[in-house]
Amino acid sequence: MSLSVVILAAGKGTRMRSALPKVLHTVADKPMVSHVINAARCLNAENIYVVYGFGGEILKANISGDDLTFIEQKEQLGTGHAVDMASPFIKDDEDVLVLYGDVPLTRVNTLENLIAVKPDNGMALLTVHLQNPTGYGRIVRDNHQVVGIVEQKDANADQLAIKEANTGILLANGGDLKRWLANLSNDNAQGEYYLTDVIAACHNEGKIIATAHPETEVEVEGANNRVQLAALERAYQLREAETLMLNGASLRDPNRIDIRGKMLIGQEVQIDVNCIFEGEVVLANGVAIGANCILKDCTIGENTIIKPNSIIEGAVIGDQCSVGPFARIRPDTIMNKDSHVGNFVELKKTILGEGSKSGHLTYLGDTTIGKNVNIGAGTITCNYDGVNKSQTIIDDEAFIGSNSSLVAPVFIGTTATVGAGSVVTKDVENEELAIARGKQRNVKGWQRPTKKS
């Protein structure tokens, strides 16, 4: 049977103290509702309906996809009313899963389990056992069978003692769900149309209500304020850290790592504290990442060392390389096997050949460097003339002396040498020595400046 997903995302989130819709506040640098949408996509949902209210235009500007249908809930009349906004789109012969845009950490396998337990003649409900269920609707059972849900404000003393709580996540047949929603009443303490009342409606028709449960409570927790949002962030990061460790990484402190994208790692990977990983990052076997590094959309080869306080973005670092400390590797850079850059070296759109080195205080932009080249401290490639950027090419075995400026476009040949302090504006052929600096003049009897009174 086909599956459609309805995501409730209409809440204003007043307690967030923000002009943003609540569901656009981020966990792992991604809006909460995007996590929910991704889960729906992993279930191969045929349709994904996003029910919005406050800040709809901002929501639609930040969340997009051909598989998304946005539905406005103009009046905030409760969760049942919100789901009912999607009724005109729901087919009778499909299953409908209801999710929440501010509950971002529900695992896909938890939702798959919920789908698996749904009976043909009934519905499936995700419930959770809580030590303190205050604020949650309670699951009411008779002879172990679910017969309804009572909200906190409407519960009596016996019902308040129930530990099994409603998560709001449910799966039902489309035709059944539309019929139950149409018959909802707002005769309750809040004067709202509760989605939870469809549980009693299902029971009253003699249908079966099956239940599934998440592995952890945090899977079904939402965020109504920034304190709760921060708690979800930490829970997400700890979960990602545990996954890394189970896959072969050693983390100096699992509580001090931030993963804001996808990571693929090999074995014997070591990650020190306060590292941030964004986008898609690949770490091969034996990689070591020092403290306080930021890696974004990059690939790091086997047995490569990234020393502390380095930033790598959009680059490919080969096997047995070393980077840093305090290095910046910018997009479209390739460091080949056994190449090295040291402290305060910046590479941009540069190819560093196998065995080549740039140890200190250097900028190399729009540069192609061959094998076994040595770049002296303080060297820069002057790749920008204020209008256009040009290439510098340095061939194999060349030696660039310290504090040299290579004014692009320029070519340095195989085994050529550039003397320290040179400003090179013309090509240097193979095995040539280029010295481009003013003649030294020593002044005898020169008086140093003295401090004025």
TORKOL-4160 file (C-alpha; in steps of 0.2 Angstrom, whole numbers, padded with zeros to 4 digits, m for minus):
453
<pt num="1" X="0000" Y="0000" Z="0000"/>
<pt num="2" X="0006" Y="0017" Z="m0004"/>
<pt num="3" X="0011" Y="0029" Z="0010"/>
<pt num="4" X="0008" Y="0048" Z="0012"/>
<pt num="5" X="0016" Y="0058" Z="0026"/>
<pt num="6" X="0008" Y="0073" Z="0034"/>
<pt num="7" X="0020" Y="0084" Z="0044"/>
<pt num="8" X="0013" Y="0097" Z="0056"/>
<pt num="9" X="0023" Y="0113" Z="0055"/>
<pt num="10" X="0011" Y="0127" Z="0059"/>
<pt num="11" X="0017" Y="0132" Z="0077"/>
<pt num="12" X="0023" Y="0149" Z="0079"/>
<pt num="13" X="0034" Y="0144" Z="0093"/>
<pt num="14" X="0031" Y="0159" Z="0104"/>
<pt num="15" X="0043" Y="0153" Z="0118"/>
<pt num="16" X="0057" Y="0153" Z="0105"/>
<pt num="17" X="0057" Y="0172" Z="0106"/>
<pt num="18" X="0060" Y="0172" Z="0087"/>
<pt num="19" X="0053" Y="0179" Z="0071"/>
<pt num="20" X="0057" Y="0162" Z="0063"/>
<pt num="21" X="0044" Y="0148" Z="0063"/>
<pt num="22" X="0048" Y="0136" Z="0076"/>
<pt num="23" X="0052" Y="0122" Z="0064"/>
<pt num="24" X="0065" Y="0132" Z="0056"/>
<pt num="25" X="0076" Y="0132" Z="0071"/>
<pt num="26" X="0091" Y="0121" Z="0068"/>
<pt num="27" X="0098" Y="0105" Z="0075"/>
<pt num="28" X="0115" Y="0100" Z="0068"/>
<pt num="29" X="0114" Y="0116" Z="0057"/>
<pt num="30" X="0098" Y="0110" Z="0048"/>
<pt num="31" X="0080" Y="0115" Z="0052"/>
<pt num="32" X="0071" Y="0103" Z="0063"/>
<pt num="33" X="0058" Y="0101" Z="0050"/>
<pt num="34" X="0071" Y="0096" Z="0037"/>
<pt num="35" X="0076" Y="0081" Z="0048"/>
<pt num="36" X="0058" Y="0076" Z="0048"/>
<pt num="37" X="0056" Y="0078" Z="0029"/>
<pt num="38" X="0072" Y="0067" Z="0027"/>
<pt num="39" X="0065" Y="0053" Z="0037"/>
<pt num="40" X="0049" Y="0054" Z="0027"/>
<pt num="41" X="0059" Y="0052" Z="0011"/>
<pt num="42" X="0069" Y="0037" Z="0018"/>
<pt num="43" X="0052" Y="0029" Z="0020"/>
<pt num="44" X="0049" Y="0031" Z="0001"/>
<pt num="45" X="0033" Y="0041" Z="0005"/>
<pt num="46" X="0023" Y="0045" Z="m0011"/>
<pt num="47" X="0017" Y="0062" Z="m0005"/>
<pt num="48" X="0024" Y="0073" Z="0009"/>
<pt num="49" X="0011" Y="0086" Z="0015"/>
<pt num="50" X="0018" Y="0101" Z="0026"/>
<pt num="51" X="0004" Y="0109" Z="0035"/>
<pt num="52" X="0010" Y="0127" Z="0039"/>
<pt num="53" X="0003" Y="0143" Z="0048"/>
<pt num="54" X="0014" Y="0157" Z="0055"/>
<pt num="55" X="0028" Y="0162" Z="0044"/>
<pt num="56" X="0023" Y="0152" Z="0029"/>
<pt num="57" X="0032" Y="0161" Z="0016"/>
<pt num="58" X="0048" Y="0160" Z="0026"/>
<pt num="59" X="0046" Y="0142" Z="0028"/>
<pt num="60" X="0043" Y="0139" Z="0010"/>
<pt num="61" X="0058" Y="0149" Z="0005"/>
<pt num="62" X="0069" Y="0138" Z="0016"/>
<pt num="63" X="0062" Y="0121" Z="0013"/>
<pt num="64" X="0059" Y="0115" Z="m0005"/>
<pt num="65" X="0057" Y="0099" Z="m0015"/>
<pt num="66" X="0046" Y="0093" Z="m0029"/>
<pt num="67" X="0039" Y="0080" Z="m0017"/>
<pt num="68" X="0033" Y="0093" Z="m0005"/>
<pt num="69" X="0015" Y="0100" Z="m0005"/>
<pt num="70" X="0012" Y="0115" Z="0007"/>
<pt num="71" X="m0005" Y="0116" Z="0015"/>
<pt num="72" X="m0010" Y="0132" Z="0025"/>
<pt num="73" X="m0019" Y="0131" Z="0042"/>
<pt num="74" X="m0026" Y="0148" Z="0043"/>
<pt num="75" X="m0033" Y="0145" Z="0061"/>
<pt num="76" X="m0024" Y="0136" Z="0074"/>
<pt num="77" X="m0038" Y="0125" Z="0081"/>
<pt num="78" X="m0028" Y="0110" Z="0087"/>
<pt num="79" X="m0019" Y="0095" Z="0080"/>
<pt num="80" X="m0034" Y="0086" Z="0073"/>
<pt num="81" X="m0039" Y="0102" Z="0063"/>
<pt num="82" X="m0021" Y="0103" Z="0057"/>
<pt num="83" X="m0021" Y="0085" Z="0050"/>
<pt num="84" X="m0039" Y="0088" Z="0043"/>
<pt num="85" X="m0031" Y="0102" Z="0032"/>
<pt num="86" X="m0023" Y="0088" Z="0022"/>
<pt num="87" X="m0039" Y="0078" Z="0020"/>
<pt num="88" X="m0043" Y="0084" Z="0003"/>
<pt num="89" X="m0027" Y="0077" Z="m0003"/>
<pt num="90" X="m0027" Y="0060" Z="0006"/>
<pt num="91" X="m0033" Y="0045" Z="m0004"/>
<pt num="92" X="m0044" Y="0032" Z="0004"/>
<pt num="93" X="m0033" Y="0017" Z="m0001"/>
<pt num="94" X="m0017" Y="0023" Z="0006"/>
<pt num="95" X="m0009" Y="0024" Z="0023"/>
<pt num="96" X="m0006" Y="0040" Z="0031"/>
<pt num="97" X="0008" Y="0044" Z="0043"/>
<pt num="98" X="0007" Y="0059" Z="0055"/>
<pt num="99" X="0024" Y="0067" Z="0060"/>
<pt num="100" X="0029" Y="0083" Z="0069"/>
<pt num="101" X="0040" Y="0097" Z="0062"/>
<pt num="102" X="0048" Y="0101" Z="0079"/>
<pt num="103" X="0052" Y="0082" Z="0083"/>
<pt num="104" X="0068" Y="0080" Z="0073"/>
<pt num="105" X="0076" Y="0065" Z="0081"/>
<pt num="106" X="0064" Y="0051" Z="0077"/>
<pt num="107" X="0074" Y="0037" Z="0069"/>
<pt num="108" X="0069" Y="0029" Z="0052"/>
<pt num="109" X="0069" Y="0012" Z="0059"/>
<pt num="110" X="0057" Y="0017" Z="0073"/>
<pt num="111" X="0045" Y="0023" Z="0059"/>
<pt num="112" X="0048" Y="0007" Z="0049"/>
<pt num="113" X="0043" Y="m0003" Z="0065"/>
<pt num="114" X="0028" Y="0007" Z="0067"/>
<pt num="115" X="0023" Y="0004" Z="0049"/>
<pt num="116" X="0026" Y="m0015" Z="0051"/>
<pt num="117" X="0015" Y="m0017" Z="0066"/>
<pt num="118" X="0000" Y="m0008" Z="0058"/>
<pt num="119" X="m0015" Y="m0021" Z="0056"/>
<pt num="120" X="m0025" Y="m0021" Z="0041"/>
<pt num="121" X="m0041" Y="m0017" Z="0051"/>
<pt num="122" X="m0035" Y="m0003" Z="0062"/>
<pt num="123" X="m0021" Y="0009" Z="0065"/>
<pt num="124" X="m0003" Y="0010" Z="0073"/>
<pt num="125" X="0002" Y="0022" Z="0087"/>
<pt num="126" X="0019" Y="0026" Z="0093"/>
<pt num="127" X="0020" Y="0027" Z="0112"/>
<pt num="128" X="0034" Y="0029" Z="0124"/>
<pt num="129" X="0036" Y="0025" Z="0143"/>
<pt num="130" X="0041" Y="0039" Z="0153"/>
<pt num="131" X="0047" Y="0041" Z="0171"/>
<pt num="132" X="0039" Y="0058" Z="0171"/>
<pt num="133" X="0025" Y="0059" Z="0158"/>
<pt num="134" X="0019" Y="0077" Z="0164"/>
<pt num="135" X="0012" Y="0086" Z="0149"/>
<pt num="136" X="0009" Y="0071" Z="0138"/>
<pt num="137" X="m0007" Y="0063" Z="0134"/>
<pt num="138" X="m0009" Y="0046" Z="0143"/>
<pt num="139" X="m0012" Y="0029" Z="0134"/>
<pt num="140" X="m0028" Y="0022" Z="0141"/>
<pt num="141" X="m0029" Y="0003" Z="0139"/>
<pt num="142" X="m0042" Y="m0011" Z="0144"/>
<pt num="143" X="m0035" Y="m0028" Z="0145"/>
<pt num="144" X="m0019" Y="m0022" Z="0137"/>
<pt num="145" X="m0028" Y="m0016" Z="0122"/>
<pt num="146" X="m0027" Y="0003" Z="0118"/>
<pt num="147" X="m0045" Y="0011" Z="0119"/>
<pt num="148" X="m0040" Y="0029" Z="0119"/>
<pt num="149" X="m0029" Y="0044" Z="0124"/>
<pt num="150" X="m0033" Y="0057" Z="0137"/>
<pt num="151" X="m0024" Y="0074" Z="0138"/>
<pt num="152" X="m0015" Y="0080" Z="0153"/>
<pt num="153" X="m0028" Y="0094" Z="0156"/>
<pt num="154" X="m0043" Y="0082" Z="0154"/>
<pt num="155" X="m0035" Y="0067" Z="0164"/>
<pt num="156" X="m0042" Y="0061" Z="0181"/>
<pt num="157" X="m0030" Y="0056" Z="0195"/>
<pt num="158" X="m0029" Y="0037" Z="0190"/>
<pt num="159" X="m0026" Y="0042" Z="0172"/>
<pt num="160" X="m0012" Y="0055" Z="0177"/>
<pt num="161" X="m0003" Y="0040" Z="0185"/>
<pt num="162" X="m0001" Y="0031" Z="0169"/>
<pt num="163" X="0017" Y="0031" Z="0163"/>
<pt num="164" X="0014" Y="0026" Z="0144"/>
<pt num="165" X="0012" Y="0042" Z="0135"/>
<pt num="166" X="0007" Y="0047" Z="0117"/>
<pt num="167" X="0020" Y="0054" Z="0105"/>
<pt num="168" X="0007" Y="0060" Z="0093"/>
<pt num="169" X="0015" Y="0050" Z="0079"/>
<pt num="170" X="0002" Y="0038" Z="0071"/>
<pt num="171" X="m0002" Y="0028" Z="0055"/>
<pt num="172" X="m0019" Y="0025" Z="0049"/>
<pt num="173" X="m0028" Y="0021" Z="0033"/>
<pt num="174" X="m0033" Y="0037" Z="0023"/>
<pt num="175" X="m0051" Y="0033" Z="0022"/>
<pt num="176" X="m0053" Y="0029" Z="0040"/>
<pt num="177" X="m0043" Y="0044" Z="0045"/>
<pt num="178" X="m0053" Y="0056" Z="0035"/>
<pt num="179" X="m0069" Y="0049" Z="0043"/>
<pt num="180" X="m0063" Y="0051" Z="0061"/>
<pt num="181" X="m0056" Y="0068" Z="0058"/>
<pt num="182" X="m0073" Y="0074" Z="0051"/>
<pt num="183" X="m0082" Y="0068" Z="0067"/>
<pt num="184" X="m0070" Y="0077" Z="0079"/>
<pt num="185" X="m0077" Y="0088" Z="0093"/>
<pt num="186" X="m0069" Y="0102" Z="0102"/>
<pt num="187" X="m0078" Y="0099" Z="0118"/>
<pt num="188" X="m0063" Y="0099" Z="0130"/>
<pt num="189" X="m0053" Y="0110" Z="0141"/>
<pt num="190" X="m0044" Y="0118" Z="0127"/>
<pt num="191" X="m0058" Y="0120" Z="0115"/>
<pt num="192" X="m0047" Y="0112" Z="0102"/>
<pt num="193" X="m0049" Y="0097" Z="0090"/>
<pt num="194" X="m0038" Y="0084" Z="0096"/>
<pt num="195" X="m0030" Y="0072" Z="0084"/>
<pt num="196" X="m0029" Y="0060" Z="0099"/>
<pt num="197" X="m0048" Y="0058" Z="0099"/>
<pt num="198" X="m0046" Y="0047" Z="0083"/>
<pt num="199" X="m0039" Y="0033" Z="0094"/>
<pt num="200" X="m0056" Y="0032" Z="0103"/>
<pt num="201" X="m0065" Y="0033" Z="0087"/>
<pt num="202" X="m0054" Y="0018" Z="0080"/>
<pt num="203" X="m0058" Y="0008" Z="0095"/>
<pt num="204" X="m0077" Y="0012" Z="0095"/>
<pt num="205" X="m0077" Y="0005" Z="0077"/>
<pt num="206" X="m0070" Y="m0012" Z="0084"/>
<pt num="207" X="m0054" Y="m0009" Z="0075"/>
<pt num="208" X="m0037" Y="m0014" Z="0082"/>
<pt num="209" X="m0024" Y="m0001" Z="0089"/>
<pt num="210" X="m0006" Y="m0008" Z="0088"/>
<pt num="211" X="0008" Y="0001" Z="0096"/>
<pt num="212" X="0027" Y="0003" Z="0093"/>
<pt num="213" X="0040" Y="0011" Z="0104"/>
<pt num="214" X="0056" Y="0021" Z="0101"/>
<pt num="215" X="0073" Y="0015" Z="0108"/>
<pt num="216" X="0075" Y="0031" Z="0117"/>
<pt num="217" X="0064" Y="0045" Z="0124"/>
<pt num="218" X="0074" Y="0058" Z="0114"/>
<pt num="219" X="0067" Y="0052" Z="0098"/>
<pt num="220" X="0050" Y="0059" Z="0102"/>
<pt num="221" X="0055" Y="0075" Z="0111"/>
<pt num="222" X="0051" Y="0092" Z="0103"/>
<pt num="223" X="0058" Y="0109" Z="0106"/>
<pt num="224" X="0047" Y="0123" Z="0112"/>
<pt num="225" X="0061" Y="0135" Z="0118"/>
<pt num="226" X="0080" Y="0137" Z="0115"/>
<pt num="227" X="0084" Y="0127" Z="0131"/>
<pt num="228" X="0075" Y="0112" Z="0124"/>
<pt num="229" X="0083" Y="0115" Z="0107"/>
<pt num="230" X="0100" Y="0115" Z="0114"/>
<pt num="231" X="0096" Y="0098" Z="0123"/>
<pt num="232" X="0091" Y="0091" Z="0106"/>
<pt num="233" X="0107" Y="0097" Z="0098"/>
<pt num="234" X="0117" Y="0088" Z="0111"/>
<pt num="235" X="0107" Y="0072" Z="0110"/>
<pt num="236" X="0109" Y="0072" Z="0091"/>
<pt num="237" X="0128" Y="0075" Z="0092"/>
<pt num="238" X="0130" Y="0062" Z="0106"/>
<pt num="239" X="0121" Y="0049" Z="0095"/>
<pt num="240" X="0132" Y="0054" Z="0080"/>
<pt num="241" X="0147" Y="0052" Z="0091"/>
<pt num="242" X="0142" Y="0035" Z="0096"/>
<pt num="243" X="0139" Y="0029" Z="0078"/>
<pt num="244" X="0157" Y="0035" Z="0074"/>
<pt num="245" X="0165" Y="0026" Z="0088"/>
<pt num="246" X="0155" Y="0010" Z="0083"/>
<pt num="247" X="0162" Y="0012" Z="0066"/>
<pt num="248" X="0180" Y="0013" Z="0071"/>
<pt num="249" X="0184" Y="0030" Z="0077"/>
<pt num="250" X="0192" Y="0035" Z="0093"/>
<pt num="251" X="0185" Y="0051" Z="0100"/>
<pt num="252" X="0195" Y="0060" Z="0114"/>
<pt num="253" X="0178" Y="0067" Z="0121"/>
<pt num="254" X="0162" Y="0062" Z="0113"/>
<pt num="255" X="0153" Y="0077" Z="0121"/>
<pt num="256" X="0165" Y="0089" Z="0111"/>
<pt num="257" X="0161" Y="0085" Z="0093"/>
<pt num="258" X="0149" Y="0093" Z="0081"/>
<pt num="259" X="0143" Y="0084" Z="0065"/>
<pt num="260" X="0133" Y="0095" Z="0054"/>
<pt num="261" X="0131" Y="0083" Z="0039"/>
<pt num="262" X="0137" Y="0066" Z="0034"/>
<pt num="263" X="0153" Y="0057" Z="0038"/>
<pt num="264" X="0161" Y="0041" Z="0031"/>
<pt num="265" X="0175" Y="0034" Z="0041"/>
<pt num="266" X="0188" Y="0020" Z="0040"/>
<pt num="267" X="0196" Y="0011" Z="0055"/>
<pt num="268" X="0208" Y="0018" Z="0067"/>
<pt num="269" X="0202" Y="0036" Z="0065"/>
<pt num="270" X="0207" Y="0048" Z="0079"/>
<pt num="271" X="0197" Y="0064" Z="0083"/>
<pt num="272" X="0202" Y="0076" Z="0096"/>
<pt num="273" X="0191" Y="0088" Z="0105"/>
<pt num="274" X="0180" Y="0103" Z="0098"/>
<pt num="275" X="0181" Y="0097" Z="0080"/>
<pt num="276" X="0167" Y="0102" Z="0068"/>
<pt num="277" X="0162" Y="0092" Z="0052"/>
<pt num="278" X="0150" Y="0100" Z="0040"/>
<pt num="279" X="0143" Y="0094" Z="0023"/>
<pt num="280" X="0150" Y="0077" Z="0017"/>
<pt num="281" X="0167" Y="0072" Z="0025"/>
<pt num="282" X="0176" Y="0056" Z="0021"/>
<pt num="283" X="0190" Y="0051" Z="0033"/>
<pt num="284" X="0201" Y="0036" Z="0027"/>
<pt num="285" X="0209" Y="0023" Z="0038"/>
<pt num="286" X="0222" Y="0029" Z="0051"/>
<pt num="287" X="0217" Y="0048" Z="0049"/>
<pt num="288" X="0221" Y="0059" Z="0064"/>
<pt num="289" X="0212" Y="0075" Z="0067"/>
<pt num="290" X="0219" Y="0087" Z="0080"/>
<pt num="291" X="0209" Y="0098" Z="0092"/>
<pt num="292" X="0198" Y="0113" Z="0086"/>
<pt num="293" X="0198" Y="0108" Z="0067"/>
<pt num="294" X="0184" Y="0112" Z="0055"/>
<pt num="295" X="0182" Y="0101" Z="0040"/>
<pt num="296" X="0168" Y="0104" Z="0027"/>
<pt num="297" X="0165" Y="0094" Z="0011"/>
<pt num="298" X="0182" Y="0086" Z="0010"/>
<pt num="299" X="0191" Y="0069" Z="0008"/>
<pt num="300" X="0206" Y="0065" Z="0019"/>
<pt num="301" X="0217" Y="0050" Z="0014"/>
<pt num="302" X="0224" Y="0036" Z="0023"/>
<pt num="303" X="0236" Y="0040" Z="0038"/>
<pt num="304" X="0235" Y="0058" Z="0035"/>
<pt num="305" X="0237" Y="0070" Z="0050"/>
<pt num="306" X="0227" Y="0086" Z="0052"/>
<pt num="307" X="0235" Y="0096" Z="0066"/>
<pt num="308" X="0226" Y="0107" Z="0078"/>
<pt num="309" X="0216" Y="0123" Z="0073"/>
<pt num="310" X="0216" Y="0119" Z="0054"/>
<pt num="311" X="0201" Y="0123" Z="0042"/>
<pt num="312" X="0198" Y="0112" Z="0027"/>
<pt num="313" X="0184" Y="0115" Z="0014"/>
<pt num="314" X="0180" Y="0108" Z="m0002"/>
<pt num="315" X="0197" Y="0099" Z="m0004"/>
<pt num="316" X="0205" Y="0082" Z="m0007"/>
<pt num="317" X="0219" Y="0078" Z="0004"/>
<pt num="318" X="0229" Y="0062" Z="m0001"/>
<pt num="319" X="0237" Y="0048" Z="0009"/>
<pt num="320" X="0251" Y="0051" Z="0021"/>
<pt num="321" X="0250" Y="0070" Z="0021"/>
<pt num="322" X="0251" Y="0082" Z="0035"/>
<pt num="323" X="0241" Y="0099" Z="0037"/>
<pt num="324" X="0244" Y="0112" Z="0050"/>
<pt num="325" X="0243" Y="0117" Z="0063"/>
<pt num="326" X="0234" Y="0133" Z="0059"/>
<pt num="327" X="0232" Y="0129" Z="0041"/>
<pt num="328" X="0218" Y="0134" Z="0029"/>
<pt num="329" X="0214" Y="0123" Z="0014"/>
<pt num="330" X="0201" Y="0131" Z="0003"/>
<pt num="331" X="0190" Y="0124" Z="m0011"/>
<pt num="332" X="0197" Y="0115" Z="m0026"/>
<pt num="333" X="0213" Y="0111" Z="m0018"/>
<pt num="334" X="0221" Y="0094" Z="m0020"/>
<pt num="335" X="0236" Y="0088" Z="m0010"/>
<pt num="336" X="0244" Y="0073" Z="m0017"/>
<pt num="337" X="0252" Y="0059" Z="m0007"/>
<pt num="338" X="0265" Y="0063" Z="0006"/>
<pt num="339" X="0263" Y="0082" Z="0003"/>
<pt num="340" X="0264" Y="0094" Z="0018"/>
<pt num="341" X="0258" Y="0111" Z="0023"/>
<pt num="342" X="0262" Y="0119" Z="0040"/>
<pt num="343" X="0257" Y="0133" Z="0051"/>
<pt num="344" X="0248" Y="0148" Z="0043"/>
<pt num="345" X="0249" Y="0141" Z="0026"/>
<pt num="346" X="0233" Y="0144" Z="0015"/>
<pt num="347" X="0230" Y="0135" Z="m0001"/>
<pt num="348" X="0216" Y="0140" Z="m0013"/>
<pt num="349" X="0212" Y="0131" Z="m0030"/>
<pt num="350" X="0229" Y="0123" Z="m0029"/>
<pt num="351" X="0237" Y="0106" Z="m0033"/>
<pt num="352" X="0251" Y="0101" Z="m0022"/>
<pt num="353" X="0262" Y="0087" Z="m0030"/>
<pt num="354" X="0267" Y="0071" Z="m0021"/>
<pt num="355" X="0281" Y="0075" Z="m0009"/>
<pt num="356" X="0280" Y="0094" Z="m0010"/>
<pt num="357" X="0281" Y="0105" Z="0005"/>
<pt num="358" X="0276" Y="0122" Z="0011"/>
<pt num="359" X="0280" Y="0124" Z="0029"/>
<pt num="360" X="0276" Y="0141" Z="0035"/>
<pt num="361" X="0267" Y="0158" Z="0032"/>
<pt num="362" X="0263" Y="0155" Z="0014"/>
<pt num="363" X="0248" Y="0159" Z="0002"/>
<pt num="364" X="0246" Y="0148" Z="m0014"/>
<pt num="365" X="0231" Y="0152" Z="m0025"/>
<pt num="366" X="0227" Y="0146" Z="m0042"/>
<pt num="367" X="0243" Y="0136" Z="m0042"/>
<pt num="368" X="0249" Y="0119" Z="m0049"/>
<pt num="369" X="0264" Y="0112" Z="m0041"/>
<pt num="370" X="0274" Y="0097" Z="m0046"/>
<pt num="371" X="0283" Y="0083" Z="m0036"/>
<pt num="372" X="0296" Y="0086" Z="m0022"/>
<pt num="373" X="0294" Y="0105" Z="m0023"/>
<pt num="374" X="0300" Y="0116" Z="m0008"/>
<pt num="375" X="0290" Y="0132" Z="m0005"/>
<pt num="376" X="0300" Y="0143" Z="0007"/>
<pt num="377" X="0292" Y="0153" Z="0022"/>
<pt num="378" X="0283" Y="0169" Z="0017"/>
<pt num="379" X="0280" Y="0164" Z="m0001"/>
<pt num="380" X="0265" Y="0170" Z="m0010"/>
<pt num="381" X="0258" Y="0168" Z="m0027"/>
<pt num="382" X="0251" Y="0184" Z="m0033"/>
<pt num="383" X="0236" Y="0177" Z="m0043"/>
<pt num="384" X="0224" Y="0192" Z="m0044"/>
<pt num="385" X="0227" Y="0208" Z="m0053"/>
<pt num="386" X="0212" Y="0217" Z="m0047"/>
<pt num="387" X="0201" Y="0211" Z="m0061"/>
<pt num="388" X="0207" Y="0193" Z="m0067"/>
<pt num="389" X="0215" Y="0178" Z="m0058"/>
<pt num="390" X="0230" Y="0169" Z="m0067"/>
<pt num="391" X="0239" Y="0153" Z="m0064"/>
<pt num="392" X="0256" Y="0149" Z="m0057"/>
<pt num="393" X="0264" Y="0133" Z="m0062"/>
<pt num="394" X="0279" Y="0126" Z="m0053"/>
<pt num="395" X="0287" Y="0111" Z="m0060"/>
<pt num="396" X="0295" Y="0096" Z="m0051"/>
<pt num="397" X="0310" Y="0098" Z="m0039"/>
<pt num="398" X="0309" Y="0117" Z="m0040"/>
<pt num="399" X="0315" Y="0127" Z="m0024"/>
<pt num="400" X="0306" Y="0143" Z="m0020"/>
<pt num="401" X="0316" Y="0154" Z="m0008"/>
<pt num="402" X="0308" Y="0162" Z="0007"/>
<pt num="403" X="0298" Y="0178" Z="0006"/>
<pt num="404" X="0296" Y="0177" Z="m0013"/>
<pt num="405" X="0282" Y="0184" Z="m0023"/>
<pt num="406" X="0277" Y="0174" Z="m0039"/>
<pt num="407" X="0267" Y="0186" Z="m0050"/>
<pt num="408" X="0255" Y="0176" Z="m0061"/>
<pt num="409" X="0254" Y="0171" Z="m0074"/>
<pt num="410" X="0271" Y="0163" Z="m0072"/>
<pt num="411" X="0280" Y="0147" Z="m0074"/>
<pt num="412" X="0294" Y="0140" Z="m0064"/>
<pt num="413" X="0303" Y="0125" Z="m0072"/>
<pt num="414" X="0310" Y="0108" Z="m0066"/>
<pt num="415" X="0324" Y="0110" Z="m0053"/>
<pt num="416" X="0323" Y="0129" Z="m0055"/>
<pt num="417" X="0328" Y="0139" Z="m0040"/>
<pt num="418" X="0320" Y="0156" Z="m0035"/>
<pt num="419" X="0332" Y="0166" Z="m0023"/>
<pt num="420" X="0324" Y="0172" Z="m0006"/>
<pt num="421" X="0316" Y="0189" Z="m0007"/>
<pt num="422" X="0313" Y="0188" Z="m0026"/>
<pt num="423" X="0298" Y="0196" Z="m0035"/>
<pt num="424" X="0297" Y="0185" Z="m0050"/>
<pt num="425" X="0287" Y="0192" Z="m0065"/>
<pt num="426" X="0295" Y="0182" Z="m0079"/>
<pt num="427" X="0296" Y="0163" Z="m0082"/>
<pt num="428" X="0310" Y="0154" Z="m0075"/>
<pt num="429" X="0316" Y="0139" Z="m0086"/>
<pt num="430" X="0322" Y="0122" Z="m0080"/>
<pt num="431" X="0337" Y="0122" Z="m0069"/>
<pt num="432" X="0339" Y="0141" Z="m0069"/>
<pt num="433" X="0342" Y="0152" Z="m0054"/>
<pt num="434" X="0331" Y="0168" Z="m0053"/>
<pt num="435" X="0336" Y="0182" Z="m0042"/>
<pt num="436" X="0324" Y="0197" Z="m0043"/>
<pt num="437" X="0328" Y="0209" Z="m0029"/>
<pt num="438" X="0336" Y="0226" Z="m0026"/>
<pt num="439" X="0355" Y="0227" Z="m0024"/>
<pt num="440" X="0360" Y="0228" Z="m0006"/>
<pt num="441" X="0367" Y="0245" Z="0000"/>
<pt num="442" X="0375" Y="0246" Z="0017"/>
<pt num="443" X="0376" Y="0264" Z="0024"/>
<pt num="444" X="0390" Y="0267" Z="0037"/>
<pt num="445" X="0388" Y="0279" Z="0051"/>
<pt num="446" X="0369" Y="0279" Z="0050"/>
<pt num="447" X="0360" Y="0286" Z="0065"/>
<pt num="448" X="0345" Y="0276" Z="0072"/>
<pt num="449" X="0330" Y="0287" Z="0075"/>
<pt num="450" X="0328" Y="0293" Z="0093"/>
<pt num="451" X="0312" Y="0295" Z="0103"/>
<pt num="452" X="0305" Y="0312" Z="0102"/>
<pt num="453" X="0302" Y="0321" Z="0119"/>
